[in-house]
Amino acid sequence: MSNFKEAINIDGLLLDLTKQAHALAVLLPAAHEMQFDKAPPIAAEPEVLVSSSEPISDPTGDAVCCPERRGIREVLILTEGVLKDTVIRLGMAREALDSAMKRWDRTA
């Protein structure tokens, strides 16, 4: 009895992989922009000032502290790691299959 499962869905899995990769590629331009900007404000109650001075604006600090922005940044970093691993593993699979096919053909 063989230790290998029958590989019957490789073509379908590869098609799914390319669809997911394309969908990810569509999201990336906006995500690259968003990772450095503060999220848009949610409609909220008007602020009540207890002093007569205007609040100090700090756009850089606001962007740095924005949890939504940090969330996008974290997911982009994780996604890069997943993609690096996927590229390496796909390359190894392709090389192994190519080598097995050449051994079968015996002409390589």
Protein Blocks (a to p, Z undefined) as FASTA:
>chain_A
ZZbdcdfklmmmmmmmmmmmmmmmmmmmmmmmmmmcccddddddddddfbfbdcdddfkl
mmmmmmklmmmmmmmmmmmmmmmmmmmmmmmmmmmmmmmmmmmnopZZ
